[in-house]
Amino acid sequence: MSFLIITLLFGLTILAQELPWTPSATLIQQIYNNIESQFYDKNTNLYYSSANNGQNMYSYLCATSALFQAFEEMQNCSLPRNNFLLEKMFETIQHYYDGVENTSNVNYGGYDSYVVKFGGGQRYYDDNEWTALDMLDAYKITNNSEFLKTAEKIFNFVQNGQDDKLGGGIYWAENGNSKNTCSNGPAIVLALKLYKITHKDMYFNFAKKIYAWTNKNLLSPENLYWDHIDIDGHVNKAEFTYNTGIMIQANVLFYEITNDVNYLNEAKKLAEESLKHFASNGNFPYWDDGSFWFNAVLLRGYQNLYRVDKSDGYIYIYTFDDWMSRVYKSLLDAKSLLYQSGLLEICSRLYMIEHLYIQVLL
């Protein structure tokens, strides 16, 4: 048997077909069962933001969308599929839909940050983009056109989030005062995925425009992405894993569509710098505010890079998997839905990588 030897950034040499840890199907089922028993309200088909906190506050859209994605990754595993679960999540998401058009969105409705019948909230462009990506992945799994139509409708809403201030870019929220990587990166990925499905040039052209703006305004000299730029031009230079992760994925999608190796090389540079910056000691960062989910988005980027370049991409998968092998037990009892959603998505992705398409590289 032939093996490819890979030397990691930390000097560790491994065999390309091995991962240090693989989440079991039993573990994934355990996390799912915990979410359904601790967070789900069957009377409303909504999820609580925290387990057993006595407040019974329902989840904000950001965590509900993260859970939708986690359920999709669980379905993508070689575990029994349950399309009803995705259809149930579609109905859950509709509780956040706000069809009331305001002056900044004459033609399009979007999804509020909170359940509309319980007061609703601000409409964030990034939350809507993550939700649209959920819809496209559900469409891929089920072939139900309602998911695709919803994603296209959300894209129409997102288009209204741009203007000429700062030369373009998409605001973080309606009537907002900043344009963020988290509202531009997912918009690029959304447009590219829609282009791959529909072959409509409007989506590809939109993605190119937002990609150029994001790189001009928010890409740091160290090949990481800053958090946002205020309308007055001040740049908040905080760096988070999900911003880099979504842009790795964007570059991989551009590469797959155009076959332009410059996009692949950019994805590699971003991945390399992310590992140096965020995991210099082998540990990825997270805090008590649910930001563990940010790392799920980084893994999406690594997984996409691995799909097109297994020799280089494997380094990042291995390091991420090794970190998870050391922290997952401490997260099993986390009381935050966003934490649990991130944990379920990450474990499902690592399970899928190991069981479905990790290969010996010859």
C-alpha positions in Angstrom: 0.0 0.0 0.0 1.3 3.5 -0.9 1.1 6.4 1.5 1.8 10.1 1.1 3.7 11.6 4.0 2.6 15.1 5.1 4.5 17.4 7.3 2.3 19.8 9.2 3.1 23.4 10.1 3.8 22.3 13.6 6.4 19.7 12.4 4.2 16.7 12.8 4.4 14.1 10.1 1.4 12.0 9.4 0.0 9.5 6.9 -2.5 11.1 4.6 -5.3 8.6 5.1 -5.4 8.9 8.9 -7.2 11.2 11.2 -6.4 11.3 14.9 -10.1 11.0 15.9 -13.4 10.3 14.2 -16.8 11.2 15.6 -18.9 8.1 15.8 -22.5 7.9 14.5 -23.5 7.3 18.1 -21.9 10.6 19.2 -23.7 12.5 16.4 -27.0 10.9 17.4 -26.3 11.8 21.0 -25.8 15.5 20.2 -28.9 15.5 18.0 -31.0 13.8 20.8 -29.7 16.4 23.3 -30.8 19.3 21.0 -34.2 17.8 20.5 -34.8 17.1 24.1 -33.3 20.2 25.7 -34.0 22.9 23.1 -37.0 22.0 21.0 -40.5 23.2 21.8 -42.8 20.8 19.9 -45.9 23.0 20.6 -44.5 25.9 18.5 -41.9 24.0 16.3 -39.3 26.5 17.6 -36.1 26.1 19.5 -35.0 27.8 22.7 -31.7 29.7 22.7 -30.6 28.1 26.0 -31.4 24.8 27.7 -33.1 24.8 31.1 -32.5 28.5 31.8 -36.1 29.1 33.0 -36.6 32.0 30.6 -37.9 30.0 27.7 -36.6 32.6 25.2 -36.7 31.3 21.7 -33.6 31.2 19.6 -32.5 34.1 17.4 -32.3 33.4 13.7 -28.6 33.1 13.7 -28.6 30.1 15.9 -31.7 28.6 14.2 -30.0 28.9 10.9 -26.8 27.3 12.3 -29.0 24.4 13.5 -30.5 24.0 10.1 -27.0 23.7 8.6 -26.0 21.2 11.3 -29.0 19.0 10.5 -28.1 19.1 6.8 -24.6 18.0 7.5 -26.0 15.2 9.7 -28.1 14.2 6.7 -25.1 14.3 4.4 -23.4 11.6 6.6 -23.8 8.0 5.7 -26.5 7.8 8.3 -30.2 7.2 7.6 -31.6 10.3 5.9 -34.8 12.0 7.2 -35.9 14.7 4.7 -38.8 15.5 7.0 -36.3 16.9 9.4 -35.2 19.5 6.8 -38.9 20.3 6.0 -39.6 20.8 9.6 -36.7 23.2 9.9 -38.0 25.1 6.8 -41.3 25.6 8.7 -39.3 26.7 11.8 -37.4 29.3 9.8 -40.7 30.7 8.4 -41.6 32.0 11.9 -38.9 34.6 11.3 -40.1 35.8 7.9 -41.0 39.5 7.8 -42.9 40.4 4.6 -43.4 44.0 5.6 -41.5 46.1 3.2 -39.9 49.3 4.6 -38.5 52.3 2.8 -35.1 50.7 2.3 -36.6 47.5 0.8 -39.4 48.5 -1.4 -39.8 45.2 -3.2 -38.5 42.5 -1.0 -39.1 40.9 2.4 -36.5 39.2 4.6 -36.1 37.3 7.8 -36.1 39.0 11.2 -33.5 38.3 13.8 -36.2 37.0 16.1 -39.6 35.3 15.9 -42.0 37.7 14.2 -45.1 36.9 16.3 -43.0 37.5 19.5 -41.9 40.9 18.4 -39.5 40.2 15.6 -36.3 42.2 15.3 -33.7 43.8 13.1 -33.2 42.2 9.7 -29.5 41.3 9.3 -28.1 40.6 5.9 -25.7 38.1 7.2 -28.4 36.1 9.0 -30.4 36.1 5.8 -27.4 34.9 3.7 -26.6 32.1 6.1 -30.3 31.1 5.9 -30.2 31.2 2.1 -27.2 28.9 2.1 -29.1 26.5 4.4 -31.9 26.5 1.8 -29.5 25.7 -1.1 -28.0 22.8 0.8 -31.5 21.5 1.6 -32.3 21.8 -2.0 -29.3 19.7 -2.9 -30.3 17.0 -0.5 -34.0 16.9 -1.2 -34.4 18.3 -4.7 -37.4 20.2 -3.3 -37.7 23.4 -5.4 -39.3 25.3 -2.5 -35.8 25.5 -0.9 -34.3 26.9 -4.1 -37.1 29.5 -4.6 -36.6 30.7 -1.0 -32.9 31.1 -1.5 -33.5 33.1 -4.6 -36.0 35.3 -2.8 -33.4 35.9 0.0 -30.8 36.8 -2.6 -33.2 39.5 -3.9 -33.4 40.9 -0.3 -29.6 40.8 0.1 -29.1 42.8 -3.1 -30.8 45.7 -1.4 -28.1 45.8 1.2 -25.6 47.5 -1.0 -25.1 51.1 -2.0 -22.3 53.3 -3.3 -20.9 54.4 0.1 -17.3 53.2 0.5 -17.5 52.1 -3.1 -20.0 49.3 -2.6 -20.3 46.3 -0.3 -23.2 45.0 1.7 -24.3 46.3 5.1 -24.4 44.1 8.2 -28.0 45.1 8.8 -30.8 47.2 7.4 -30.2 50.9 8.2 -26.8 49.9 9.4 -23.6 51.8 9.7 -21.0 49.2 8.9 -20.2 46.8 6.1 -18.8 43.5 7.4 -16.9 40.5 6.1 -19.7 38.4 7.6 -22.3 40.1 5.4 -20.2 40.1 2.2 -18.4 36.7 2.3 -21.6 34.6 2.6 -23.2 36.8 -0.1 -20.4 35.8 -2.5 -20.8 32.1 -1.7 -24.6 32.4 -2.0 -24.3 34.0 -5.4 -21.8 31.4 -6.7 -23.9 28.5 -5.5 -26.9 30.0 -7.2 -24.8 30.4 -10.4 -23.8 26.8 -10.3 -27.4 25.7 -10.1 -29.1 28.2 -12.5 -26.2 29.3 -14.7 -27.5 32.9 -14.6 -24.7 35.4 -15.2 -26.3 37.9 -12.8 -25.2 35.7 -9.9 -21.6 35.3 -11.0 -21.2 39.0 -11.8 -22.6 39.9 -8.4 -20.2 37.5 -6.7 -17.2 39.0 -8.6 -18.2 42.6 -7.6 -18.6 41.8 -3.9 -15.4 39.7 -3.9 -13.4 42.6 -5.3 -14.9 45.0 -2.8 -14.3 42.7 0.2 -10.7 42.1 -0.7 -10.0 45.8 -1.3 -11.6 46.9 2.0 -11.4 44.0 4.5 -8.5 41.7 3.5 -5.5 42.3 5.8 -1.8 42.3 4.6 -1.5 39.1 6.6 -4.1 37.3 4.5 -6.8 37.4 7.2 -10.1 39.3 7.1 -10.9 42.2 9.3 -14.4 42.3 10.9 -15.9 45.4 9.3 -15.5 48.9 8.1 -17.7 51.7 9.4 -19.3 54.1 7.0 -16.9 56.8 8.2 -14.0 54.6 6.9 -12.8 53.4 10.3 -11.8 49.7 10.1 -12.4 47.3 13.0 -9.5 45.0 12.6 -10.8 42.2 14.8 -10.2 38.8 13.2 -12.5 35.8 13.6 -12.3 32.3 12.2 -15.6 32.4 10.3 -14.6 35.4 8.2 -11.6 33.6 6.9 -13.5 30.3 6.5 -16.2 31.7 4.3 -13.6 33.4 2.1 -11.7 30.2 1.7 -14.9 28.6 0.5 -15.6 31.6 -1.9 -12.2 31.2 -3.5 -12.7 27.4 -3.9 -16.0 28.0 -5.6 -14.5 30.6 -8.0 -11.8 28.1 -8.8 -14.3 25.3 -9.5 -16.3 27.6 -11.8 -13.4 29.4 -13.7 -10.6 26.9 -13.4 -8.4 29.9 -12.6 -5.6 28.6 -10.3 -5.2 32.1 -8.8 -8.3 31.5 -6.8 -7.0 28.1 -5.6 -3.7 29.7 -4.5 -5.6 32.4 -2.7 -7.6 29.8 -0.8 -4.4 28.0 0.2 -2.8 31.3 1.4 -5.9 32.0 3.5 -5.9 28.5 5.0 -2.2 28.6 5.8 -2.5 32.0 7.5 -5.6 31.0 9.5 -3.7 28.0 10.9 -0.7 30.1 11.9 -2.9 32.9 13.4 -5.8 31.1 15.0 -4.2 27.7 16.0 -0.5 28.4 16.5 -0.6 26.2 19.6 -2.9 23.6 18.0 -6.1 25.1 19.6 -8.7 27.1 17.8 -10.4 30.0 19.7 -13.9 30.2 21.1 -15.5 32.1 23.9 -18.7 32.0 26.0 -20.8 33.9 23.6 -21.5 31.0 21.2 -18.5 31.8 18.9 -17.6 28.1 18.9 -19.9 28.0 15.8 -17.4 30.4 14.0 -15.0 27.4 13.8 -17.7 25.3 12.0 -17.6 27.9 9.2 -13.8 27.7 9.2 -14.1 23.9 8.8 -16.4 24.5 5.8 -13.5 26.4 4.2 -11.0 23.7 5.0 -13.4 21.0 3.7 -13.9 22.8 0.5 -10.2 23.2 0.0 -9.6 19.5 0.7 -12.2 18.6 -1.9 -10.2 20.2 -4.7 -6.7 19.7 -3.3 -6.4 16.8 -1.0 -2.6 17.0 -0.5 -2.6 20.6 0.8 -6.1 20.6 2.2 -5.5 17.6 4.5 -3.1 19.6 6.7 -6.0 21.8 7.9 -8.5 18.9 8.3 -6.0 17.0 10.4 -5.2 19.9 12.7 -8.8 20.8 13.2 -9.7 17.2 13.9 -6.9 16.8 16.4 -8.2 19.9 18.3 -11.7 18.6 18.3 -10.6 15.3 19.8 -9.4 17.2 22.8 -12.4 19.6 23.4 -15.6 17.9 22.3 -16.4 16.2 25.6 -16.4 19.6 27.4 -19.0 20.9 24.9 -21.5 18.0 25.1 -23.4 19.7 28.0 -23.2 23.2 26.6 -26.5 25.1 27.3 -26.3 27.3 24.2 -28.1 26.2 21.0 -25.4 28.0 18.9 -22.7 25.9 20.7 -24.6 22.7 20.2 -25.3 23.5 16.5 -21.7 24.2 15.9 -20.7 20.9 17.6 -23.2 18.9 15.6 -22.1 20.4 12.3 -18.4 19.9 13.0 -18.8 16.3 14.2 -21.0 15.5 11.2 -18.5 17.1 8.7 -15.6 15.2 10.3 -17.5 12.0 10.2 -18.3 12.5 6.6 -14.7 13.4 5.7 -13.4 10.2 7.3 -16.1 7.8 6.2 -17.1 9.1 2.7 -14.0 10.6 1.0 -10.8 10.4 2.9 -8.5 8.6 0.4 -5.0 7.3 0.4 -3.1 9.7 -1.8 -0.8 8.0 -4.3 
